Amino acid sequence: MSLVFHWFLPTYGDSRHVVGGGHGLPAGAAGGQRPATLGYLTQIARAAEQLGFEGALTPTGSWCEDAWLTTAMIARETERLRFLVAFRPGVVSPTLAAQMAATFQRYAPGRLLLNVVTGGESHEQRAYGDWLDKDARYARTGEFLSIVRALWQGETVTAKGEHIQVEEARLARLPDPVPPIYFGGSSPAAGEVAARHSDVYLTWGEPPAAVERKLDWMRGLAAAAGRTPRFGIRLHVITRDTAAEAWAEARRLLDGFSPEAVRAVQAGLARSESEGQRRMLALHGGGTTDLEVSPNLWAGIGLVRGGAGTALVGSHAEVAERILEYHRLGIDEFILSGHPHVEEAYWFGEGVLPILSASGHWTHPTTPADTPLEVPFATGATR
């Protein structure tokens, strides 16, 4: 299977520095000078489309723009790019979500992917009127997805669950194709729901040994449910012609993190209920030294940003090799981002993707398989 790469739409703003936010934090903890205008987000989407990314993840939360509305608008400005829309089951009914997905697929055929986010921060959930605790939120997510999938199959659904009740729900028109469900989570409650419902199980960028253990865990849970999901990983990237240039950029970003911003973000993230967030925090421990937690895997992003907090840093050849290392564990889809998102899309798309194309691991969606992209000259330098 050819590797699949997705990019990211920063619907909270962008910058030449790391823009904070996520997991209940206000956006802009580390500064942002490029507002998330429709024009700028379209520029990122068009760049990703041209470079060969399959889709673009759009986040959800009180700290960013609404993902459904934003992607629906940008879909009109792009041709083939798919949109991985993050949404929270606790703030929309399953019938409405199923209908919204069907409408999106009809007006932007085949271009919707769904990232189900249960929500790991009770204080942020309460702002939306959701007062369930974490385990109950996952139980509700399972009920939600069971109803949605039944509706997508054309069934008339009456369900009286512990958290969701619907009566004679049905869709007038079904989505074609049915959008795949992307789902992440590291807790036992998350694993049980992911095993039954995820088409693509997502993990954040931990060292390969930790990722391997997590994938084995999910394979076991999914097998018990009679399912075989695909696997994806969420990472940032800093890739340059030489490793020295890439690590210099990482140091520049780190130099832009004020001690006050790091302390404020870490204090906010410390109250997170997310097991995945706890694992991200453990990689750096709030310190600004020893941040290369695995070869070419840098935990510095997580000092000022909630959620995915690690970046692949190195020469194009090194980053390509790290991607193949994850692929050998079973990862087929990579959801990537970089600061700023236009420029970093080009660094990766023109530096790393040609290497993976030449080795037969990736094919541009609009390029014939027997026409590899040009491989850049300076790809083998080490730091």
VOPAGU-2260 file (C-alpha; in pm, 1 decimal, decimal comma):
REM VOPAGU-2260
SITE   aa  ch    i         X         Y         Z
SITE  MET   A    0       0,0       0,0       0,0
SITE  SER   A    1     131,5     343,7     -94,6
SITE  LEU   A    2     186,6     575,1     200,6
SITE  VAL   A    3     -75,7     844,0     252,4
SITE  PHE   A    4      14,6    1194,2     369,3
SITE  HIS   A    5    -218,4    1459,2     505,6
SITE  TRP   A    6    -137,0    1819,1     596,3
SITE  PHE   A    7    -299,2    2049,7     854,1
SITE  LEU   A    8    -515,2    2363,5     844,0
SITE  PRO   A    9    -428,4    2594,7    1139,7
SITE  THR   A   10    -774,1    2742,8    1189,4
SITE  TYR   A   11    -647,9    2934,7    1494,4
SITE  GLY   A   12    -378,7    3127,0    1305,5
SITE  ASP   A   13     -25,4    3067,3    1186,7
SITE  SER   A   14     319,3    3213,1    1239,9
SITE  ARG   A   15     691,0    3167,6    1183,0
SITE  HIS   A   16     687,9    3057,4    1545,9
SITE  VAL   A   17     481,3    2784,8    1710,3
SITE  VAL   A   18     125,1    2895,3    1770,6
SITE  GLY   A   19       1,1    2740,2    2092,8
SITE  GLY   A   20    -347,4    2625,9    2180,4
SITE  GLY   A   21    -537,8    2303,0    2185,4
SITE  HIS   A   22    -673,8    2084,0    2464,3
SITE  GLY   A   23    -858,3    2366,6    2628,6
SITE  LEU   A   24    -579,1    2623,0    2595,6
SITE  PRO   A   25    -632,6    2960,8    2430,1
SITE  ALA   A   26    -467,9    2989,0    2090,4
SITE  GLY   A   27    -161,3    3205,7    2046,2
SITE  ALA   A   28      31,1    3114,2    2359,1
SITE  ALA   A   29     352,1    3150,3    2159,9
SITE  GLY   A   30     231,8    3420,3    1923,9
SITE  GLY   A   31      70,4    3417,1    1580,2
SITE  GLN   A   32      98,0    3677,7    1308,3
SITE  ARG   A   33    -102,5    3517,7    1026,0
SITE  PRO   A   34    -475,3    3525,7    1099,0
SITE  ALA   A   35    -677,7    3224,2     994,5
SITE  THR   A   36    -849,7    3402,0     708,8
SITE  LEU   A   37   -1028,4    3201,6     444,1
SITE  GLY   A   38    -775,7    3327,0     190,4
SITE  TYR   A   39    -475,9    3211,2     393,6
SITE  LEU   A   40    -623,2    2872,2     475,8
SITE  THR   A   41    -706,6    2827,5     108,4
SITE  GLN   A   42    -344,5    2907,5      24,0
SITE  ILE   A   43    -230,9    2625,6     254,8
SITE  ALA   A   44    -489,3    2386,3     111,9
SITE  ARG   A   45    -389,8    2460,2    -247,4
SITE  ALA   A   46     -21,6    2412,8    -164,0
SITE  ALA   A   47     -96,6    2078,2       0,8
SITE  GLU   A   48    -306,0    1970,8    -296,1
SITE  GLN   A   49     -37,8    2063,3    -547,9
SITE  LEU   A   50     236,2    1885,3    -351,9
SITE  GLY   A   51      46,5    1557,8    -332,7
SITE  PHE   A   52    -104,6    1548,2      14,5
SITE  GLU   A   53    -427,4    1345,6      19,7
SITE  GLY   A   54    -610,5    1554,5     276,0
SITE  ALA   A   55    -585,9    1812,8     551,1
SITE  LEU   A   56    -678,8    1777,3     917,5
SITE  THR   A   57    -889,7    2060,9    1057,5
SITE  PRO   A   58    -902,6    2077,2    1440,2
SITE  THR   A   59   -1197,5    2126,3    1671,0
SITE  GLY   A   60   -1231,5    2324,0    1992,2
SITE  SER   A   61   -1319,8    2657,8    2142,3
SITE  TRP   A   62    -976,6    2790,0    2044,5
SITE  CYS   A   63   -1020,2    2759,5    1665,4
SITE  GLU   A   64   -1272,9    2813,3    1389,0
SITE  ASP   A   65   -1544,4    2556,1    1326,7
SITE  ALA   A   66   -1408,3    2271,7    1115,3
SITE  TRP   A   67   -1727,6    2184,4     924,7
SITE  LEU   A   68   -1795,6    2538,2     804,0
SITE  THR   A   69   -1432,0    2615,7     724,8
SITE  THR   A   70   -1371,1    2305,6     515,3
SITE  ALA   A   71   -1701,9    2338,8     332,3
SITE  MET   A   72   -1589,8    2682,8     215,7
SITE  ILE   A   73   -1236,4    2574,8     122,4
SITE  ALA   A   74   -1367,9    2273,2     -68,7
SITE  ARG   A   75   -1504,6    2518,5    -324,5
SITE  GLU   A   76   -1154,5    2663,1    -372,4
SITE  THR   A   77    -974,7    2330,7    -423,3
SITE  GLU   A   78   -1012,6    2039,4    -661,9
SITE  ARG   A   79    -930,1    1702,3    -503,8
SITE  LEU   A   80    -796,1    1762,8    -151,0
SITE  ARG   A   81    -993,9    1573,9     110,0
SITE  PHE   A   82   -1074,3    1721,4     450,8
SITE  LEU   A   83   -1025,2    1535,8     776,6
SITE  VAL   A   84   -1288,8    1717,7     980,3
SITE  ALA   A   85   -1247,2    1687,4    1356,2
SITE  PHE   A   86   -1570,0    1700,8    1554,5
SITE  ARG   A   87   -1701,1    1612,6    1900,1
SITE  PRO   A   88   -1991,8    1370,1    1938,8
SITE  GLY   A   89   -2101,8    1540,5    2259,8
SITE  VAL   A   90   -2207,5    1863,6    2092,4
SITE  VAL   A   91   -2407,5    1736,0    1793,1
SITE  SER   A   92   -2671,8    1465,1    1756,5
SITE  PRO   A   93   -2575,0    1147,3    1569,1
SITE  THR   A   94   -2858,6    1195,1    1321,1
SITE  LEU   A   95   -2747,4    1547,7    1238,0
SITE  ALA   A   96   -2381,5    1443,5    1211,7
SITE  ALA   A   97   -2473,7    1159,0     975,3
SITE  GLN   A   98   -2678,9    1401,3     766,2
SITE  MET   A   99   -2400,6    1662,2     759,2
SITE  ALA   A  100   -2155,2    1399,1     638,5
SITE  ALA   A  101   -2394,2    1287,5     365,2
SITE  THR   A  102   -2441,2    1647,4     250,7
SITE  PHE   A  103   -2066,2    1712,2     246,6
SITE  GLN   A  104   -2003,8    1399,1      38,2
SITE  ARG   A  105   -2273,9    1500,8    -206,5
SITE  TYR   A  106   -2146,4    1854,8    -264,5
SITE  ALA   A  107   -1775,5    1765,7    -241,3
SITE  PRO   A  108   -1784,1    1406,5    -368,5
SITE  GLY   A  109   -1558,7    1168,2    -180,2
SITE  ARG   A  110   -1367,7    1445,8      -5,1
SITE  LEU   A  111   -1479,1    1401,8     356,3
SITE  LEU   A  112   -1286,6    1213,3     624,9
SITE  LEU   A  113   -1404,8    1227,0     986,8
SITE  ASN   A  114   -1183,6    1260,1    1294,8
SITE  VAL   A  115   -1394,0    1175,4    1601,2
SITE  VAL   A  116   -1267,7    1362,9    1908,7
SITE  THR   A  117   -1429,7    1249,8    2232,0
SITE  GLY   A  118   -1270,0    1530,8    2433,4
SITE  GLY   A  119   -1011,9    1494,8    2709,7
SITE  GLU   A  120   -1079,3    1814,7    2904,4
SITE  SER   A  121   -1391,6    1829,4    3118,0
SITE  HIS   A  122   -1359,4    2205,3    3170,2
SITE  GLU   A  123   -1369,5    2266,2    2794,8
SITE  GLN   A  124   -1655,2    2019,0    2743,7
SITE  ARG   A  125   -1860,2    2200,7    3005,7
SITE  ALA   A  126   -1827,1    2520,2    2805,0
SITE  TYR   A  127   -2028,8    2338,8    2537,0
SITE  GLY   A  128   -2286,0    2218,5    2789,4
SITE  ASP   A  129   -2139,2    1867,3    2823,5
SITE  TRP   A  130   -2112,9    1752,9    3187,0
SITE  LEU   A  131   -2019,4    1387,3    3143,4
SITE  ASP   A  132   -1692,2    1258,4    3283,7
SITE  LYS   A  133   -1423,1    1109,9    3059,7
SITE  ASP   A  134   -1528,9     743,8    3068,2
SITE  ALA   A  135   -1892,4     838,1    3015,5
SITE  ARG   A  136   -1791,5    1052,9    2716,4
SITE  TYR   A  137   -1626,6     749,9    2555,5
SITE  ALA   A  138   -1933,3     535,2    2625,1
SITE  ARG   A  139   -2147,9     801,0    2459,7
SITE  THR   A  140   -1910,1     810,7    2162,7
SITE  GLY   A  141   -1961,5     437,3    2114,1
SITE  GLU   A  142   -2340,7     482,2    2115,1
SITE  PHE   A  143   -2307,7     779,2    1878,5
SITE  LEU   A  144   -2096,5     593,3    1623,4
SITE  SER   A  145   -2319,9     286,3    1630,7
SITE  ILE   A  146   -2616,2     505,0    1536,2
SITE  VAL   A  147   -2424,3     697,7    1269,6
SITE  ARG   A  148   -2299,1     381,6    1100,6
SITE  ALA   A  149   -2646,9     227,7    1101,1
SITE  LEU   A  150   -2789,8     542,9     943,0
SITE  TRP   A  151   -2519,5     539,8     675,9
SITE  GLN   A  152   -2624,0     182,6     591,1
SITE  GLY   A  153   -2978,3     301,6     522,5
SITE  GLU   A  154   -3133,7     167,1     840,5
SITE  THR   A  155   -3415,6     329,2    1034,7
SITE  VAL   A  156   -3275,8     356,9    1385,8
SITE  THR   A  157   -3448,1     358,5    1721,9
SITE  ALA   A  158   -3197,1     348,6    2005,5
SITE  LYS   A  159   -3235,8     394,8    2378,2
SITE  GLY   A  160   -2882,3     403,9    2509,8
SITE  GLU   A  161   -2753,6     524,7    2842,4
SITE  HIS   A  162   -2652,2     859,1    2689,9
SITE  ILE   A  163   -2825,4     889,8    2349,6
SITE  GLN   A  164   -3182,6     818,3    2248,0
SITE  VAL   A  165   -3323,7     851,6    1898,3
SITE  GLU   A  166   -3653,9     731,2    1757,1
SITE  GLU   A  167   -3712,3     628,3    1394,2
SITE  ALA   A  168   -3411,4     818,6    1270,9
SITE  ARG   A  169   -3323,7     777,1     903,9
SITE  LEU   A  170   -3145,2     960,6     624,3
SITE  ALA   A  171   -3322,4    1070,1     309,3
SITE  ARG   A  172   -2993,2    1037,1     117,3
SITE  LEU   A  173   -2691,7     826,3     208,8
SITE  PRO   A  174   -2329,1     937,9     185,8
SITE  ASP   A  175   -2147,9     801,2    -116,3
SITE  PRO   A  176   -1887,3     693,8     -32,0
SITE  VAL   A  177   -1927,5     647,9     342,8
SITE  PRO   A  178   -1655,8     862,5     502,5
SITE  PRO   A  179   -1390,8     670,2     698,6
SITE  ILE   A  180   -1368,0     726,2    1074,7
SITE  TYR   A  181   -1033,3     834,1    1219,7
SITE  PHE   A  182   -1010,7     786,2    1594,2
SITE  GLY   A  183    -736,9     815,0    1855,1
SITE  GLY   A  184    -703,8     749,3    2225,2
SITE  SER   A  185    -465,2     578,4    2464,3
SITE  SER   A  186    -686,8     499,3    2763,0
SITE  PRO   A  187    -871,0     167,2    2812,7
SITE  ALA   A  188   -1205,2     341,3    2753,9
SITE  ALA   A  189   -1076,4     491,7    2428,9
SITE  GLY   A  190    -928,4     163,6    2310,4
SITE  GLU   A  191   -1256,2     -23,5    2342,3
SITE  VAL   A  192   -1443,3     232,5    2130,0
SITE  ALA   A  193   -1161,3     264,5    1876,0
SITE  ALA   A  194   -1145,1    -112,3    1829,3
SITE  ARG   A  195   -1514,9    -128,7    1740,5
SITE  HIS   A  196   -1547,6     182,2    1526,9
SITE  SER   A  197   -1221,2     326,0    1387,5
SITE  ASP   A  198   -1128,3     272,1    1025,2
SITE  VAL   A  199    -795,5     444,0    1092,8
SITE  TYR   A  200    -659,1     436,3    1447,2
SITE  LEU   A  201    -441,8     740,2    1519,4
SITE  THR   A  202    -153,6     787,0    1758,8
SITE  TRP   A  203      53,1    1092,7    1836,2
SITE  GLY   A  204     423,7    1084,4    1758,8
SITE  GLU   A  205     588,1     881,5    2031,0
SITE  PRO   A  206     920,7     695,3    1994,2
SITE  PRO   A  207     889,7     390,2    1767,6
SITE  ALA   A  208     905,0     135,0    2050,0
SITE  ALA   A  209     613,1     305,1    2227,9
SITE  VAL   A  210     416,7     327,7    1903,5
SITE  GLU   A  211     476,3     -41,8    1837,2
SITE  ARG   A  212     334,7    -133,5    2178,7
SITE  LYS   A  213      29,5      84,0    2119,5
SITE  LEU   A  214     -38,3     -67,1    1776,5
SITE  ASP   A  215      -5,7    -419,1    1916,7
SITE  TRP   A  216    -254,6    -323,3    2189,3
SITE  MET   A  217    -502,0    -192,7    1934,2
SITE  ARG   A  218    -455,0    -491,0    1702,9
SITE  GLY   A  219    -550,6    -719,6    1989,1
SITE  LEU   A  220    -859,4    -518,4    2082,5
SITE  ALA   A  221    -969,9    -487,9    1719,6
SITE  ALA   A  222    -918,0    -858,4    1650,9
SITE  ALA   A  223   -1141,3    -940,1    1946,9
SITE  ALA   A  224   -1407,3    -718,9    1785,6
SITE  GLY   A  225   -1358,9    -888,3    1449,3
SITE  ARG   A  226   -1203,1    -583,1    1285,4
SITE  THR   A  227    -870,6    -482,0    1126,2
SITE  PRO   A  228    -817,2    -103,3    1127,4
SITE  ARG   A  229    -547,0      85,7     944,2
SITE  PHE   A  230    -302,9     297,5    1143,9
SITE  GLY   A  231    -198,4     661,2    1124,5
SITE  ILE   A  232      29,8     895,2    1316,1
SITE  ARG   A  233      15,7    1269,9    1388,5
SITE  LEU   A  234     348,8    1456,1    1376,8
SITE  HIS   A  235     503,6    1793,4    1306,0
SITE  VAL   A  236     797,7    1812,8    1065,9
SITE  ILE   A  237    1109,5    2027,9    1029,1
SITE  THR   A  238    1297,5    1901,5     725,1
SITE  ARG   A  239    1578,4    2075,5     536,0
SITE  ASP   A  240    1848,6    2000,3     277,8
SITE  THR   A  241    2089,4    1922,1     562,4
SITE  ALA   A  242    2037,3    1803,8     918,1
SITE  ALA   A  243    2230,9    2104,0    1049,1
SITE  GLU   A  244    1981,5    2341,7     887,7
SITE  ALA   A  245    1685,3    2148,2    1028,2
SITE  TRP   A  246    1818,1    2146,0    1383,9
SITE  ALA   A  247    1904,8    2515,2    1356,9
SITE  GLU   A  248    1537,1    2578,4    1275,5
SITE  ALA   A  249    1430,3    2369,9    1574,6
SITE  ARG   A  250    1660,6    2576,6    1796,5
SITE  ARG   A  251    1516,8    2896,6    1651,3
SITE  LEU   A  252    1166,7    2784,8    1741,6
SITE  LEU   A  253    1279,4    2683,5    2089,5
SITE  ASP   A  254    1444,8    3023,8    2141,2
SITE  GLY   A  255    1105,2    3181,1    2072,1
SITE  PHE   A  256     941,1    3004,4    2367,7
SITE  SER   A  257     944,3    3243,8    2661,6
SITE  PRO   A  258     975,7    3078,4    3005,1
SITE  GLU   A  259     645,7    3241,9    3099,5
SITE  ALA   A  260     466,8    3089,8    2798,7
SITE  VAL   A  261     609,1    2743,7    2870,7
SITE  ARG   A  262     504,8    2759,1    3236,5
SITE  ALA   A  263     155,1    2880,6    3149,2
SITE  VAL   A  264      96,5    2613,9    2884,8
SITE  GLN   A  265     239,3    2333,1    3097,6
SITE  ALA   A  266      23,2    2437,9    3393,2
SITE  GLY   A  267    -283,7    2425,9    3170,9
SITE  LEU   A  268    -193,4    2088,9    3022,2
SITE  ALA   A  269    -121,1    1940,0    3364,0
SITE  ARG   A  270    -494,0    1929,1    3434,8
SITE  SER   A  271    -567,2    1738,2    3115,0
SITE  GLU   A  272    -753,9    1408,9    3153,8
SITE  SER   A  273    -612,9    1278,2    2824,5
SITE  GLU   A  274    -382,6     976,8    2852,2
SITE  GLY   A  275    -228,3    1074,0    2519,5
SITE  GLN   A  276    -156,4    1422,4    2651,2
SITE  ARG   A  277       1,9    1274,8    2963,8
SITE  ARG   A  278     232,6    1070,1    2740,8
SITE  MET   A  279     326,6    1380,2    2541,5
SITE  LEU   A  280     411,7    1570,1    2861,4
SITE  ALA   A  281     623,9    1280,8    2987,7
SITE  LEU   A  282     847,4    1303,5    2680,9
SITE  HIS   A  283     986,4    1645,6    2776,1
SITE  GLY   A  284     891,4    1682,3    3142,6
SITE  GLY   A  285     854,3    2057,8    3098,3
SITE  GLY   A  286    1228,2    2103,7    3042,8
SITE  THR   A  287    1401,5    2264,8    2747,0
SITE  THR   A  288    1701,5    2027,5    2727,4
SITE  ASP   A  289    1732,1    1668,8    2605,2
SITE  LEU   A  290    1435,2    1714,7    2374,0
SITE  GLU   A  291    1546,6    1462,6    2110,0
SITE  VAL   A  292    1359,3    1170,0    2263,9
SITE  SER   A  293    1437,1     929,8    1980,6
SITE  PRO   A  294    1654,5     970,9    1669,3
SITE  ASN   A  295    1517,3    1274,8    1481,6
SITE  LEU   A  296    1208,8    1290,5    1709,7
SITE  TRP   A  297    1198,3    1626,8    1890,5
SITE  ALA   A  298     956,6    1693,6    2178,1
SITE  GLY   A  299     999,0    2071,9    2182,8
SITE  ILE   A  300     665,9    2155,0    2016,8
SITE  GLY   A  301     479,4    2012,9    2315,9
SITE  LEU   A  302     625,7    2278,7    2545,5
SITE  VAL   A  303     382,1    2537,9    2412,6
SITE  ARG   A  304     115,7    2335,3    2232,6
SITE  GLY   A  305    -144,1    2086,5    2348,5
SITE  GLY   A  306    -213,2    1770,8    2154,9
SITE  ALA   A  307      52,5    1640,2    1918,2
SITE  GLY   A  308     381,2    1771,1    2057,3
SITE  THR   A  309     661,4    1602,5    1864,5
SITE  ALA   A  310     832,8    1679,4    1534,4
SITE  LEU   A  311    1050,8    1482,6    1296,6
SITE  VAL   A  312    1365,4    1694,9    1254,7
SITE  GLY   A  313    1647,6    1627,4    1012,2
SITE  SER   A  314    1761,9    1617,2     654,3
SITE  HIS   A  315    1512,4    1506,8     393,7
SITE  ALA   A  316    1677,3    1163,9     382,5
SITE  GLU   A  317    1666,7    1127,2     760,4
SITE  VAL   A  318    1301,8    1227,0     784,3
SITE  ALA   A  319    1216,2     985,1     501,9
SITE  GLU   A  320    1392,5     704,6     690,1
SITE  ARG   A  321    1207,1     783,2    1013,2
SITE  ILE   A  322     879,2     771,4     821,2
SITE  LEU   A  323     971,2     430,7     681,7
SITE  GLU   A  324    1062,9     316,7    1032,4
SITE  TYR   A  325     709,5     395,7    1148,3
SITE  HIS   A  326     571,5     238,0     832,5
SITE  ARG   A  327     750,8     -87,1     913,5
SITE  LEU   A  328     557,4     -92,8    1240,9
SITE  GLY   A  329     228,2     -72,2    1047,9
SITE  ILE   A  330     169,7     302,4    1004,1
SITE  ASP   A  331      29,9     382,0     658,4
SITE  GLU   A  332    -107,5     735,3     704,8
SITE  PHE   A  333      84,8    1040,4     826,9
SITE  ILE   A  334     -88,5    1360,7     938,1
SITE  LEU   A  335     177,5    1629,8     936,5
SITE  SER   A  336     215,5    2000,4    1004,0
SITE  GLY   A  337     489,1    2263,0    1039,7
SITE  HIS   A  338     534,0    2629,4    1122,3
SITE  PRO   A  339     448,4    2817,2     912,9
SITE  HIS   A  340     224,2    2576,0     729,5
SITE  VAL   A  341     270,7    2706,2     375,8
SITE  GLU   A  342     650,0    2703,2     380,5
SITE  GLU   A  343     685,1    2375,6     568,9
SITE  ALA   A  344     445,6    2203,1     329,6
SITE  TYR   A  345     686,7    2288,0      48,6
SITE  TRP   A  346     996,3    2181,3     243,8
SITE  PHE   A  347     840,2    1839,9     303,0
SITE  GLY   A  348     663,5    1809,2     -29,9
SITE  GLU   A  349     967,8    1901,2    -239,0
SITE  GLY   A  350    1226,6    1739,5     -10,7
SITE  VAL   A  351    1090,7    1421,1     145,0
SITE  LEU   A  352     811,6    1307,0     -85,3
SITE  PRO   A  353    1040,7    1270,9    -390,5
SITE  ILE   A  354    1263,4    1034,9    -190,0
SITE  LEU   A  355     966,6     821,5     -91,3
SITE  SER   A  356     841,7     831,6    -449,9
SITE  ALA   A  357    1176,0     716,5    -586,1
SITE  SER   A  358    1182,0     424,3    -340,9
SITE  GLY   A  359     832,7     316,1    -445,6
SITE  HIS   A  360     666,1     396,4    -112,5
SITE  TRP   A  361     455,8     690,8    -229,0
SITE  THR   A  362     283,0     803,4    -546,7
SITE  HIS   A  363     152,4    1152,8    -615,0
SITE  PRO   A  364    -227,1    1131,4    -651,5
SITE  THR   A  365    -211,2    1295,8    -992,7
SITE  THR   A  366     126,1    1162,3   -1112,5
SITE  PRO   A  367     155,0     834,1   -1307,9
SITE  ALA   A  368     312,0     564,2   -1091,6
SITE  ASP   A  369     604,3     516,1   -1332,9
SITE  THR   A  370     706,7     884,5   -1323,1
SITE  PRO   A  371     898,0     944,8    -995,7
SITE  LEU   A  372     941,1    1302,1    -882,9
SITE  GLU   A  373    1288,2    1454,8    -897,8
SITE  VAL   A  374    1495,8    1376,0    -589,9
SITE  PRO   A  375    1670,0    1683,4    -442,3
SITE  PHE   A  376    2049,9    1684,5    -456,5
SITE  ALA   A  377    2145,4    1747,8     -93,3
SITE  THR   A  378    1953,0    1481,3      96,9
SITE  GLY   A  379    2215,7    1271,6     269,7
SITE  ALA   A  380    2393,3    1514,3     500,1
SITE  THR   A  381    2401,7    1441,8     871,0
SITE  ARG   A  382    2431,9    1671,2    1163,0
